[in-house]
C-alpha cells in the first residue's frame, strides 16, 4: 500500500460503549463515497461467534467491492492471547484490503468483549500502526458539559501517549437542551469538537425486536409493519379510558390477553382519526383473545401488529424496557436519520479536506447520486407525488423530507395517507396532502382545463370529472406554479403520466418533441442516453430535437455535453435510409446550436472508446469522448440501455423527460424507493434550471 493511500484512512474510536460510533462512521463513509471512487471499511477487532452488524451496515454503503471476510482483522480472543502478534496480523490484513481502496473507514472496538480502561490504548496503537488519524467519539448523554470536557481531555491524553493523531472529536448523544452548552464548554479544545444531539429513533427497537425479546408470536396484523420503530411503551394496567389518555405516536401497548376492554379501546383508537398511530399491541400472560374480540378486530381490517407472549406483565415489561435498537443494514429510516444528523452537525467536508482526501478524476454512481441530493438541497423545490396510496411513494417521501431534498405535496385522502404513513413509520409532518376529489382547487382547475382544451371539445362538466384524476390534478398544480414539478408512474402507465403534461404544460418554445434520457451511471463516469422511452421512430427533425434537449439536460446534471449521433456507420463509411436520417439530424443540430459539440453518424464503439475513435474518426472532438449518446430509434435505445444496465452493472436513472416547459417525470411501475428518491431529486434540479 502506498503512503498516499494510507493517509486517507480514518479510524473511528471511542473510550466506552453506547457512543453512537456507528452513526459517526456511517456519516463519514457516506461523504467519502461521494468524494473518492473506492472506499473500503475495516474492523480491526471482531467477535468470532457473531456477524458484526456494524461492519455489515457499513459494507452495504461501501463502494470498494470488498467482502466481509476481507474487511476484518482479528478476533477479541486472538487479541487477548497475543496482543503484539494480533496487531501484526491486523496490519497485514489491513494493507491487503487497503491496497484496493482509495480511502478506508476503520471502526474501532465496541467495549463488549474487552471491558478494561486500556481498550482505548489498544485502539490508539492500532491506529498508529495503520497510519490512520483518529476521529474520537464520546458519549455526552447523562453528563454535564464539564464532565464531557473532562472525558475528552482524558481520552486525548491517552491517544497522545500512544502517539496517535486525533483529527476531530464527536460528542454524541447529547441532551438536545444541552447541545449549545456542551459546544461552548468544548470550544477551546483542540482538535475541534462537534456535538450531536440524542436522536431517540436511532436507539429505538423495532416491533420485530420486541417480538423476539418476549418470545412472542404475531397473531394478527401486517407482518411488513414489524420493522417499524417503537417510540415508547405503555403498560396498560389501568382502565381503558385512562389508557386512551396516555397513548402516544409510535408507542407499543402491553396488556394481558383477557383485557378485552383495553384491546378494543386501543384497536379502535389506532384505527380512528385524531388518535396516535401505534406500533404494536403485546398480549401477555399466554391468554388468547376471546373469540368474539378476535373476530371484531379482524372485522376492523386492523393492520396493527398484535403479538402474543406467555410471559407475565412484569417479565414482559422488563424485557421490553431492556430492548435497544441498532442501526443495521436493513433499517433504512435509521440510516437516513443518522446520515442527516451527521450532515447537519458535523462539517465532514472540512474534516476530509484536512485529511488530504485526493480529488477524484472519475465519477462513480455514489458520487453522482450524492451530487444530485446536494444540488436539489441547495435550492429546494416543490414536487408533487400523485400516488399517495402507494407504500413506495410514502417511504420515498419520508426519506426525501428527512434529507431535506425537496418540499413535497402528496395526493390522496389525507387521513388515509397520513394514517398509512404513520403505520409505516414515515413522518409526513412537513408534507402537504391534497385530495383531488375534494380540494378547493378543483373548480378553478376544471375551468382552466376546459379553456385549454375547448378546441378539442372538452366541456366544463367533462373537465370537472377529468380533473379528479391524480395525474391531471398534479399536472395542474405544476401548471399553476403551486408546485415546481411532478413525479408519477409507480402505479400508472407512462401514457397516463405524460398525456396531461402534453395537453397542459406543453413543449418549450424551440423544441417540438418531448423525449427522454437515461442517466447511465457506470463504474467511473456518467453518460446520457436518449431517447430510450418516448419517441418510437423519430424523424430527422425529431432526432435533432432529442439531441439538443439531451445536451441541455446533461449539462443541468454537470455532464459536459459531447453529443454522438449513433448509427451502424461512422462518418462517410456507410449509406442507407437509417444512416441518412442520422446524418441529416446531425446537420440540423449543427445549424440550430453551432456551439454544441456533436458528431454523427458514428458507431457506439467509436463514440466512447478512444482507441477505436483514433482509427475510425481521428481528430474528432467528440469521438472517443462522447457523453451524450443519441440512438436512432426507440428499439435501439431501449434495448441498449437495458443491456448496459444488466450486463455492465450500470445504474440507470430515468427516464428523465425533457422538452416540456416544466418538469414532469415518469417512474417505472417496478420502481424501488431509491429510484423514486433519485427521480424527485432530478425533477427538483430540472425545476431549478427553469
C-alpha positions as CSV (number, residue, x, y, z in Angstrom):
1,X,0.0,0.0,0.0
2,X,1.3,3.4,-0.9
3,X,1.7,6.2,1.7
4,X,-0.8,8.3,-0.1
5,X,-3.5,5.7,0.3
6,X,-2.6,5.2,3.9
7,X,-3.1,8.9,4.6
8,X,-6.7,8.7,3.5
9,X,-7.7,6.2,6.3
10,X,-9.8,7.4,9.2
11,X,-10.0,5.5,12.5
12,X,-13.3,6.0,14.4
13,X,-12.6,5.1,18.1
14,X,-14.3,5.5,21.4
15,X,-13.4,5.2,25.1
16,X,-16.7,3.4,26.1
17,X,-19.9,1.8,24.8
18,X,-23.1,3.5,23.6
19,X,-21.3,6.4,21.9
20,X,-23.2,6.0,18.7
21,X,-19.9,5.3,16.9
22,X,-21.7,3.6,14.0
23,X,-23.6,6.9,13.3
24,X,-20.3,8.8,13.1
25,X,-18.7,6.1,10.9
26,X,-21.7,6.0,8.6
27,X,-21.8,9.8,8.1
28,X,-18.1,9.8,7.2
29,X,-18.4,6.8,4.9
30,X,-21.4,8.4,3.1
31,X,-19.4,11.6,2.4
32,X,-16.3,9.6,1.4
33,X,-18.2,7.5,-1.2
34,X,-19.4,10.8,-2.7
35,X,-15.8,12.1,-2.9
36,X,-13.5,9.2,-4.0
37,X,-14.1,6.2,-6.2
38,X,-13.3,3.2,-3.9
39,X,-13.9,3.4,-0.2
40,X,-13.4,0.4,2.0
41,X,-14.4,-0.5,5.6
42,X,-12.2,-2.3,8.1
43,X,-12.9,-3.7,11.6
44,X,-9.6,-4.5,13.3
45,X,-11.3,-6.5,16.1
46,X,-14.4,-8.6,15.8
47,X,-16.3,-11.3,17.6
48,X,-15.7,-14.8,16.3
49,X,-19.2,-16.2,17.1
50,X,-21.4,-13.5,15.6
51,X,-21.6,-11.5,12.3
52,X,-20.6,-7.9,13.1
53,X,-23.8,-5.8,12.4
54,X,-21.8,-2.5,12.2
55,X,-19.5,-3.9,9.6
56,X,-22.4,-5.3,7.6
57,X,-24.1,-1.9,7.8
58,X,-21.1,-0.1,6.6
59,X,-20.2,-2.6,3.9
60,X,-23.7,-2.0,2.5
61,X,-22.7,1.6,1.9
62,X,-19.2,1.0,0.8
63,X,-18.2,1.0,-2.9
64,X,-14.9,-0.9,-2.9
65,X,-16.5,-4.3,-3.6
66,X,-14.8,-6.0,-0.7
67,X,-16.3,-9.0,1.2
68,X,-17.0,-9.3,4.9
69,X,-14.0,-11.6,5.4
70,X,-11.7,-9.3,3.6
71,X,-12.7,-6.4,5.9
72,X,-11.9,-7.9,9.3
73,X,-8.7,-8.1,11.3
74,X,-8.6,-10.5,14.3
75,X,-10.9,-11.8,17.0
76,X,-11.0,-10.5,20.6
77,X,-9.7,-13.9,21.7
78,X,-6.7,-13.5,19.4
79,X,-6.0,-10.0,20.9
80,X,-6.3,-11.4,24.4
81,X,-3.9,-14.2,23.8
82,X,-1.2,-12.3,22.0
83,X,-1.6,-8.5,21.7
84,X,1.6,-7.9,19.7
85,X,1.0,-10.7,17.3
86,X,-2.6,-9.7,16.9
87,X,-1.6,-6.1,15.9
88,X,0.8,-7.6,13.3
89,X,-2.0,-9.6,11.9
90,X,-4.3,-6.6,11.8
91,X,-1.7,-4.5,9.9
92,X,-1.2,-7.3,7.4
93,X,-4.9,-7.8,6.8
94,X,-5.5,-4.1,6.6
95,X,-2.9,-3.4,4.0
96,X,-4.1,-6.3,1.9
97,X,-7.6,-4.8,1.6
98,X,-6.5,-1.1,1.6
99,X,-4.3,-1.7,-1.5
100,X,-7.6,-2.0,-3.4
101,X,-9.1,1.2,-2.0
102,X,-8.7,5.0,-2.3
103,X,-9.8,5.5,1.3
104,X,-10.7,3.4,4.3
105,X,-13.0,3.9,7.2
106,X,-11.7,1.9,10.2
107,X,-14.0,1.3,13.1
108,X,-12.6,0.5,16.5
109,X,-13.8,-2.0,19.1
110,X,-17.2,-1.9,20.9
111,X,-16.5,-2.4,24.6
112,X,-18.5,-5.6,24.7
113,X,-15.7,-8.1,24.8
114,X,-12.8,-6.0,26.3
115,X,-14.2,-4.0,29.2
116,X,-11.0,-2.5,30.5
117,X,-9.6,1.0,30.7
118,X,-6.8,0.1,28.3
119,X,-9.1,-0.6,25.4
120,X,-8.7,3.0,24.0
121,X,-5.0,2.5,24.2
122,X,-5.2,-0.7,22.1
123,X,-7.3,1.2,19.5
124,X,-4.7,4.0,19.6
125,X,-1.9,1.6,19.0
126,X,-3.7,0.0,16.1
127,X,-4.5,3.5,14.6
128,X,-0.8,4.4,14.8
129,X,0.3,1.2,13.1
130,X,-2.2,1.7,10.3
131,X,-1.1,5.3,9.8
132,X,-4.7,6.5,10.4
133,X,-5.8,9.7,12.2
134,X,-8.4,9.2,14.8
135,X,-12.0,10.6,15.0
136,X,-12.9,10.2,18.7
137,X,-16.5,9.5,19.6
138,X,-17.5,10.1,23.2
139,X,-20.9,9.9,25.0
140,X,-22.4,13.2,26.1
141,X,-25.6,11.6,27.4
142,X,-26.1,11.9,31.2
143,X,-23.1,14.1,31.6
144,X,-22.7,17.8,32.4
145,X,-20.8,20.0,30.0
146,X,-17.8,20.0,32.4
147,X,-17.9,16.2,32.6
148,X,-17.9,15.9,28.8
149,X,-14.8,18.1,28.6
150,X,-13.1,16.0,31.3
151,X,-13.8,12.8,29.4
152,X,-12.5,14.3,26.1
153,X,-9.3,15.6,27.8
154,X,-8.5,12.2,29.4
155,X,-9.1,10.5,26.0
156,X,-6.9,13.0,24.1
157,X,-4.1,12.5,26.6
158,X,-4.3,8.7,26.3
159,X,-4.3,8.9,22.5
160,X,-1.3,11.3,22.5
161,X,0.5,8.9,24.9
162,X,0.3,6.2,22.2
163,X,1.4,8.8,19.5
164,X,-2.0,8.7,17.8
165,X,-3.1,11.8,15.9
166,X,-6.7,12.9,16.7
167,X,-8.3,14.7,13.8
168,X,-11.6,15.5,15.4
169,X,-13.9,14.7,18.4
170,X,-17.6,14.0,18.2
171,X,-19.6,14.4,21.5
172,X,-22.6,12.3,20.6
173,X,-26.0,11.5,22.1
174,X,-26.2,14.9,23.9
175,X,-29.4,16.0,25.6
176,X,-30.8,18.4,22.9
177,X,-31.3,21.1,25.5
178,X,-27.6,20.9,26.4
179,X,-26.1,21.0,22.9
180,X,-25.2,24.6,22.9
181,X,-23.8,24.4,26.5
182,X,-21.6,21.4,25.6
183,X,-20.4,23.1,22.4
184,X,-19.5,26.2,24.4
185,X,-17.6,24.2,27.0
186,X,-15.6,22.4,24.3
187,X,-14.8,25.4,22.1
188,X,-11.3,25.9,23.3
189,X,-10.3,22.2,23.0
190,X,-8.1,21.1,20.1
191,X,-8.9,19.4,17.8
192,X,-12.4,20.7,17.0
193,X,-15.3,19.1,18.9
194,X,-18.6,18.5,17.2
195,X,-21.7,18.0,19.3
196,X,-24.6,15.7,18.1
197,X,-27.9,15.7,19.9
198,X,-29.5,12.4,21.1
199,X,-31.9,11.0,18.5
200,X,-34.2,8.6,20.1
201,X,-35.1,6.9,16.8
202,X,-31.5,5.6,16.4
203,X,-31.8,3.5,19.6
204,X,-35.4,2.6,19.4
205,X,-36.1,-1.1,19.0
206,X,-38.4,-2.3,16.2
207,X,-41.6,-4.3,16.7
208,X,-39.6,-7.3,15.5
209,X,-37.0,-6.7,18.2
210,X,-39.8,-6.6,20.8
211,X,-41.4,-9.8,19.4
212,X,-38.0,-11.6,19.8
213,X,-37.3,-10.3,23.3
214,X,-40.7,-11.5,24.6
215,X,-40.5,-14.7,22.6
216,X,-43.8,-13.6,21.0
217,X,-45.9,-14.8,18.1
218,X,-47.6,-12.5,15.6
219,X,-51.3,-13.4,16.0
220,X,-52.8,-10.6,13.9
221,X,-51.7,-7.7,11.7
222,X,-49.4,-6.8,8.9
223,X,-46.1,-8.5,9.1
224,X,-44.4,-5.8,7.0
225,X,-45.0,-3.4,9.9
226,X,-42.7,-5.4,12.2
227,X,-39.8,-3.1,11.0
228,X,-41.4,0.0,12.5
229,X,-39.5,1.6,15.3
230,X,-41.1,1.6,18.8
231,X,-41.0,5.2,20.2
232,X,-42.5,4.4,23.6
233,X,-44.1,1.7,25.8
234,X,-47.4,1.8,27.7
235,X,-48.2,-1.0,30.2
236,X,-52.0,-0.9,30.3
237,X,-52.8,-1.7,33.9
238,X,-55.4,1.0,34.2
239,X,-58.9,1.1,32.7
240,X,-59.4,1.6,29.0
241,X,-60.3,5.3,29.2
242,X,-57.1,6.1,31.1
243,X,-55.1,4.1,28.5
244,X,-56.5,6.2,25.8
245,X,-55.3,9.4,27.5
246,X,-51.8,8.1,27.6
247,X,-51.4,6.8,24.0
248,X,-48.5,8.3,22.1
249,X,-47.3,8.2,18.4
250,X,-45.4,5.0,17.7
251,X,-46.0,3.5,21.1
252,X,-46.4,-0.2,21.9
253,X,-49.1,-1.1,24.4
254,X,-48.7,-4.1,26.7
255,X,-51.8,-5.7,28.2
256,X,-53.0,-9.1,29.4
257,X,-54.8,-11.0,26.6
258,X,-58.0,-11.2,28.7
259,X,-58.3,-7.4,29.0
260,X,-60.9,-7.2,26.2
261,X,-61.8,-3.6,27.1
262,X,-58.2,-2.4,26.7
263,X,-57.7,-4.4,23.4
264,X,-60.9,-2.9,21.9
265,X,-60.1,0.6,23.0
266,X,-56.6,0.5,21.7
267,X,-57.5,-1.1,18.4
268,X,-60.3,1.4,17.9
269,X,-58.0,4.3,18.8
270,X,-55.3,3.2,16.3
271,X,-57.9,3.0,13.5
272,X,-59.6,6.3,14.4
273,X,-58.7,9.7,13.0
274,X,-57.2,12.0,15.6
275,X,-55.6,9.3,17.8
276,X,-51.9,8.4,17.6
277,X,-50.8,5.6,15.3
278,X,-49.4,2.8,17.5
279,X,-46.5,0.5,16.6
280,X,-47.9,-2.8,18.2
281,X,-50.0,-4.4,20.8
282,X,-48.5,-7.1,23.0
283,X,-50.8,-9.5,24.8
284,X,-49.0,-11.1,27.7
285,X,-49.8,-13.9,30.1
286,X,-50.4,-16.6,27.5
287,X,-54.1,-15.6,27.4
288,X,-55.6,-15.6,23.9
289,X,-58.1,-13.0,22.7
290,X,-61.7,-14.0,23.3
291,X,-63.1,-15.4,20.0
292,X,-65.6,-12.6,19.6
293,X,-63.0,-9.9,20.2
294,X,-60.7,-11.5,17.7
295,X,-63.5,-11.5,15.1
296,X,-64.2,-7.9,15.8
297,X,-60.5,-6.9,15.4
298,X,-60.4,-8.8,12.2
299,X,-63.6,-7.1,11.0
300,X,-61.9,-3.7,11.6
301,X,-59.3,-4.6,9.0
302,X,-56.7,-3.7,11.5
303,X,-53.1,-3.9,10.3
304,X,-51.6,-3.1,13.7
305,X,-49.3,-6.0,14.7
306,X,-50.7,-7.9,17.7
307,X,-48.1,-10.1,19.4
308,X,-48.9,-12.8,22.0
309,X,-46.4,-13.7,24.7
310,X,-46.5,-16.3,27.5
311,X,-44.6,-14.1,30.0
312,X,-46.4,-12.2,32.8
313,X,-46.8,-8.5,32.8
314,X,-43.7,-7.7,34.9
315,X,-41.4,-10.0,32.8
316,X,-42.9,-8.8,29.5
317,X,-42.5,-5.1,30.6
318,X,-38.9,-5.7,31.9
319,X,-37.8,-7.4,28.7
320,X,-39.3,-4.7,26.5
321,X,-37.7,-1.9,28.6
322,X,-34.3,-3.5,28.2
323,X,-34.6,-3.8,24.4
324,X,-32.3,-1.5,22.5
325,X,-32.4,-0.9,18.8
326,X,-29.4,-0.8,16.4
327,X,-28.7,0.9,13.2
328,X,-28.4,-2.1,10.9
329,X,-28.1,-2.6,7.1
330,X,-31.9,-3.1,6.8
331,X,-33.1,-0.1,9.0
332,X,-33.4,2.5,6.2
333,X,-35.2,5.1,8.4
334,X,-32.4,5.0,11.0
335,X,-29.7,5.1,8.3
336,X,-31.3,8.2,6.7
337,X,-31.6,9.8,10.1
338,X,-28.0,9.1,11.1
339,X,-26.7,10.5,7.8
340,X,-28.9,13.6,8.1
341,X,-27.7,14.1,11.7
342,X,-24.0,13.9,10.7
343,X,-24.6,16.2,7.7
344,X,-26.3,18.8,10.0
345,X,-23.9,18.9,12.9
346,X,-20.5,17.8,11.6
347,X,-18.6,19.6,8.8
348,X,-17.4,16.4,7.2
349,X,-16.2,18.3,4.1
350,X,-13.8,20.3,6.2
351,X,-12.7,17.2,8.1
352,X,-11.9,15.3,4.9
353,X,-10.1,18.3,3.4
354,X,-7.8,18.4,6.4
355,X,-7.1,14.7,5.9
356,X,-6.0,15.5,2.3
357,X,-8.5,13.3,0.5
358,X,-7.4,13.3,-3.2
359,X,-9.6,15.0,-5.8
360,X,-11.2,12.2,-7.9
361,X,-10.7,12.0,-11.7
362,X,-13.7,9.8,-12.2
363,X,-17.4,9.9,-11.2
364,X,-18.9,6.8,-9.5
365,X,-22.6,6.1,-9.1
366,X,-22.3,7.0,-5.4
367,X,-20.6,10.3,-6.2
368,X,-23.3,11.2,-8.8
369,X,-26.3,10.4,-6.6
370,X,-24.8,12.3,-3.7
371,X,-24.3,15.3,-6.0
372,X,-27.9,15.0,-7.1
373,X,-29.1,15.3,-3.5
374,X,-26.7,18.2,-2.8
375,X,-27.8,20.1,-5.9
376,X,-31.5,19.5,-5.0
377,X,-31.0,20.6,-1.4
378,X,-29.1,23.8,-2.4
379,X,-32.3,25.3,-3.8
380,X,-35.3,23.3,-2.6
381,X,-38.2,23.0,-5.0
382,X,-41.8,21.9,-4.5
383,X,-42.6,18.5,-6.1
384,X,-46.0,16.7,-6.3
385,X,-46.3,13.0,-5.9
386,X,-49.8,12.0,-7.1
387,X,-49.7,8.3,-6.0
388,X,-50.2,8.8,-2.2
389,X,-51.8,5.3,-2.0
390,X,-48.5,3.5,-2.9
391,X,-46.3,2.5,0.1
392,X,-43.1,3.1,-2.0
393,X,-44.1,6.7,-2.6
394,X,-44.7,7.2,1.1
395,X,-41.4,5.6,2.1
396,X,-39.6,7.7,-0.5
397,X,-41.4,10.8,0.7
398,X,-40.2,10.1,4.2
399,X,-36.6,9.8,3.0
400,X,-36.8,13.0,0.9
401,X,-38.2,15.0,3.8
402,X,-35.6,13.7,6.3
403,X,-32.8,14.6,3.9
404,X,-34.5,18.0,3.0
405,X,-34.2,17.2,-0.7
406,X,-37.5,18.8,-1.7
407,X,-40.8,20.2,-0.3
408,X,-43.5,17.6,-1.1
409,X,-47.2,17.7,-1.9
410,X,-48.8,14.2,-1.9
411,X,-52.2,13.5,-3.5
412,X,-54.7,11.3,-1.8
413,X,-57.3,11.2,1.0
414,X,-55.4,13.0,3.8
415,X,-56.5,10.8,6.7
416,X,-55.7,7.6,4.8
417,X,-52.3,8.9,3.5
418,X,-51.2,10.1,6.9
419,X,-52.5,7.0,8.7
420,X,-50.7,4.6,6.4
421,X,-47.5,6.7,6.5
422,X,-47.7,6.5,10.3
423,X,-48.1,2.7,10.2
424,X,-45.0,2.5,8.0
425,X,-43.1,4.7,10.4
426,X,-42.9,7.5,7.9
427,X,-43.0,11.1,9.1
428,X,-45.0,13.2,6.7
429,X,-45.4,16.2,9.0
430,X,-43.6,18.5,6.6
431,X,-45.6,17.3,3.6
432,X,-48.8,18.9,2.2
433,X,-51.5,16.3,1.4
434,X,-54.3,17.3,-1.1
435,X,-57.4,15.3,-2.1
436,X,-58.0,15.7,-5.9
437,X,-61.7,14.9,-5.3
438,X,-62.5,17.4,-2.6
439,X,-59.8,20.2,-2.9
440,X,-61.0,23.8,-3.1
441,X,-58.8,24.0,-6.2
442,X,-60.9,21.6,-8.2
443,X,-63.4,24.1,-9.6
444,X,-60.5,26.5,-10.6
445,X,-58.6,23.7,-12.3
446,X,-61.7,22.4,-14.1
447,X,-62.4,25.9,-15.6
448,X,-58.7,26.3,-16.6
449,X,-58.6,22.8,-18.2
450,X,-61.9,23.4,-20.1
451,X,-60.5,26.6,-21.5
452,X,-57.2,25.0,-22.5
453,X,-59.0,22.1,-24.3
454,X,-62.1,23.8,-25.6
455,X,-60.8,23.4,-29.2
456,X,-60.9,19.7,-28.6
457,X,-64.5,19.9,-27.5
458,X,-63.9,19.4,-23.7
459,X,-66.9,20.8,-21.8
460,X,-66.7,22.2,-18.2
461,X,-68.7,19.2,-16.9
462,X,-66.1,16.8,-18.6
463,X,-63.3,18.9,-17.2
464,X,-64.7,18.6,-13.7
465,X,-64.6,14.8,-13.9
466,X,-61.1,14.7,-15.6
467,X,-59.5,17.0,-13.1
468,X,-60.3,14.5,-10.3
469,X,-57.7,12.1,-11.9
470,X,-54.5,12.4,-9.9
471,X,-52.3,12.8,-12.9
472,X,-54.4,15.7,-14.3
473,X,-54.7,17.3,-10.8
474,X,-51.0,17.0,-10.2
475,X,-50.2,18.5,-13.6
476,X,-52.5,21.4,-12.9
477,X,-50.6,22.1,-9.7
478,X,-47.4,22.3,-11.8
479,X,-49.2,24.5,-14.5
480,X,-50.3,27.0,-11.8
481,X,-46.9,27.2,-10.1
482,X,-48.3,25.8,-6.9
483,X,-45.5,23.2,-7.2
484,X,-42.4,23.2,-9.4
485,X,-42.6,19.6,-10.8
486,X,-44.3,16.2,-10.7
487,X,-43.1,12.6,-10.4
488,X,-45.6,9.8,-11.1
489,X,-45.8,6.4,-12.7
490,X,-45.2,4.0,-9.8
491,X,-48.8,2.8,-10.2
492,X,-49.7,4.3,-13.6
493,X,-48.6,3.8,-17.2
494,X,-46.2,6.2,-18.9
495,X,-49.1,7.5,-21.1
496,X,-51.2,8.2,-18.0
497,X,-48.4,10.3,-16.6
498,X,-47.3,12.1,-19.7
499,X,-50.5,12.7,-21.6
500,X,-51.7,15.5,-19.2
501,X,-48.3,17.2,-19.5
502,X,-48.6,17.2,-23.3
503,X,-52.1,18.7,-23.1
504,X,-51.4,21.3,-20.3
505,X,-47.7,22.1,-19.8
506,X,-46.7,21.7,-23.5
507,X,-43.3,21.9,-25.0
508,X,-40.5,24.5,-24.8
509,X,-40.7,27.2,-27.5
510,X,-37.7,26.0,-29.5
511,X,-38.5,22.2,-29.1
512,X,-41.4,20.5,-30.6
513,X,-40.6,17.0,-29.4
514,X,-41.0,15.6,-25.8
515,X,-38.3,12.9,-25.3
516,X,-36.3,11.4,-22.5
517,X,-32.8,10.4,-21.4
518,X,-31.5,7.9,-19.0
519,X,-28.5,8.9,-16.9
520,X,-26.3,5.8,-17.0
521,X,-24.0,5.6,-14.0
522,X,-21.1,3.4,-15.0
523,X,-18.3,2.5,-12.6
524,X,-16.2,5.5,-13.5
525,X,-18.4,8.0,-15.4
526,X,-22.0,9.1,-16.1
527,X,-23.4,9.1,-19.7
528,X,-26.7,10.3,-21.0
529,X,-28.7,8.0,-23.3
530,X,-31.5,9.5,-25.4
531,X,-34.2,8.7,-26.4
532,X,-34.9,5.3,-24.8
533,X,-38.5,5.7,-23.6
534,X,-40.8,8.1,-25.6
535,X,-40.4,8.5,-29.3
536,X,-40.6,5.2,-31.2
537,X,-39.2,6.2,-34.6
538,X,-38.1,9.8,-34.7
539,X,-37.7,11.8,-37.9
540,X,-34.5,13.7,-38.6
541,X,-36.2,16.8,-37.2
542,X,-37.3,14.9,-34.0
543,X,-33.8,13.4,-33.7
544,X,-32.3,16.8,-33.7
545,X,-34.8,17.9,-31.0
546,X,-33.8,14.9,-28.9
547,X,-30.1,15.7,-29.3
548,X,-30.4,19.4,-28.3
549,X,-32.7,18.6,-25.4
550,X,-30.5,15.8,-24.2
551,X,-27.4,18.0,-24.3
552,X,-29.2,20.7,-22.2
553,X,-30.4,18.1,-19.7
554,X,-27.0,16.5,-19.4
555,X,-25.5,20.0,-18.7
556,X,-28.0,20.5,-15.9
557,X,-26.6,17.5,-14.2
558,X,-22.9,18.5,-14.5
559,X,-22.2,16.4,-17.6
560,X,-20.2,18.3,-20.2
561,X,-22.3,17.6,-23.4
562,X,-20.4,16.0,-26.3
563,X,-23.1,14.5,-28.5
564,X,-22.7,11.4,-30.5
565,X,-25.5,10.7,-33.1
566,X,-25.4,7.0,-33.2
567,X,-25.8,4.8,-36.3
568,X,-24.4,1.5,-37.7
569,X,-21.9,3.5,-39.7
570,X,-19.2,6.0,-38.8
571,X,-18.6,9.1,-40.9
572,X,-18.9,8.5,-44.6
573,X,-18.3,4.8,-44.4
574,X,-21.8,3.7,-45.0
575,X,-25.2,4.6,-46.5
576,X,-28.8,3.7,-46.3
577,X,-32.0,5.4,-45.0
578,X,-31.1,5.0,-41.4
579,X,-27.7,6.5,-41.8
580,X,-29.0,9.4,-43.9
581,X,-31.6,10.2,-41.3
582,X,-28.8,10.4,-38.6
583,X,-26.6,12.5,-41.0
584,X,-29.5,14.9,-41.7
585,X,-30.3,15.2,-37.9
586,X,-26.6,15.9,-37.2
587,X,-26.6,18.8,-39.8
588,X,-29.8,20.2,-38.2
589,X,-28.2,20.1,-34.7
590,X,-25.1,22.0,-36.0
591,X,-27.3,24.7,-37.6
592,X,-29.6,25.1,-34.6
593,X,-26.9,25.1,-32.0
594,X,-23.5,25.9,-33.6
595,X,-21.7,25.9,-30.2
596,X,-22.7,22.3,-29.3
597,X,-20.0,19.6,-29.8
598,X,-21.7,16.9,-32.0
599,X,-20.6,14.1,-34.2
600,X,-22.6,11.8,-36.5
601,X,-23.3,9.4,-37.8
602,X,-21.0,7.4,-35.5
603,X,-20.9,3.9,-34.1
604,X,-21.1,3.3,-30.4
605,X,-17.6,2.0,-30.0
606,X,-16.1,4.9,-31.9
607,X,-18.1,7.3,-29.7
608,X,-16.9,6.0,-26.3
609,X,-13.6,4.2,-27.0
610,X,-10.5,6.5,-27.7
611,X,-8.6,3.7,-29.4
612,X,-11.4,2.9,-31.8
613,X,-12.1,6.6,-32.4
614,X,-8.4,7.2,-33.3
615,X,-8.8,4.6,-36.1
616,X,-12.3,5.4,-37.3
617,X,-12.6,9.2,-36.8
618,X,-9.2,10.8,-36.0
619,X,-9.3,14.5,-35.0
620,X,-12.9,14.5,-33.8
621,X,-13.5,16.4,-30.5
622,X,-16.4,14.0,-29.8
623,X,-15.3,10.6,-30.9
624,X,-13.9,8.5,-28.0
625,X,-15.1,11.2,-25.5
626,X,-18.9,11.3,-26.1
627,X,-21.0,11.9,-23.0
628,X,-24.5,12.2,-24.7
629,X,-25.4,9.3,-26.9
630,X,-28.4,9.7,-29.2
631,X,-30.0,6.5,-30.6
632,X,-31.7,6.4,-34.0
633,X,-34.9,4.9,-32.7
634,X,-36.6,3.6,-29.5
635,X,-36.0,0.0,-30.3
636,X,-32.2,0.5,-30.4
637,X,-32.1,2.9,-27.4
638,X,-34.3,0.9,-25.1
639,X,-32.5,-2.4,-25.7
640,X,-29.1,-0.8,-25.4
641,X,-29.8,0.9,-22.0
642,X,-31.2,-2.3,-20.6
643,X,-28.2,-4.3,-22.0
644,X,-25.7,-1.9,-20.4
645,X,-27.7,-1.8,-17.2
646,X,-27.9,-5.6,-16.8
647,X,-24.6,-6.7,-18.3
648,X,-22.3,-3.9,-17.2
649,X,-23.9,-3.4,-13.8
650,X,-24.7,0.3,-14.6
651,X,-27.2,2.2,-12.5
652,X,-29.9,3.6,-14.9
653,X,-31.6,6.7,-13.5
654,X,-34.7,7.7,-15.5
655,X,-36.4,8.2,-17.8
656,X,-35.9,11.9,-17.4
657,X,-38.4,13.7,-19.6
658,X,-37.2,16.7,-21.5
659,X,-38.6,19.3,-23.8
660,X,-41.6,20.3,-21.6
661,X,-42.0,23.8,-20.2
662,X,-41.9,22.5,-16.7
663,X,-40.5,19.2,-15.3
664,X,-42.7,16.1,-15.2
665,X,-41.0,12.7,-14.8
666,X,-42.3,9.2,-15.2
667,X,-41.4,6.2,-12.9
668,X,-41.3,2.6,-13.8
669,X,-44.1,0.6,-12.2
670,X,-41.4,-1.6,-10.8
671,X,-39.6,1.4,-9.3
672,X,-37.8,1.0,-6.0
673,X,-37.8,3.5,-3.2
674,X,-34.3,4.6,-4.2
675,X,-35.4,5.1,-7.8
676,X,-38.2,7.4,-6.6
677,X,-35.8,9.4,-4.4
678,X,-33.4,9.9,-7.3
679,X,-36.2,10.9,-9.7
680,X,-37.5,13.5,-7.3
681,X,-34.0,15.0,-6.9
682,X,-33.6,15.1,-10.7
683,X,-37.0,16.8,-11.1
684,X,-36.1,19.3,-8.5
685,X,-32.8,20.1,-10.3
686,X,-34.7,20.5,-13.6
687,X,-37.0,22.9,-11.8
688,X,-34.0,24.9,-10.7
689,X,-33.0,25.3,-14.3
690,X,-36.4,26.5,-15.2
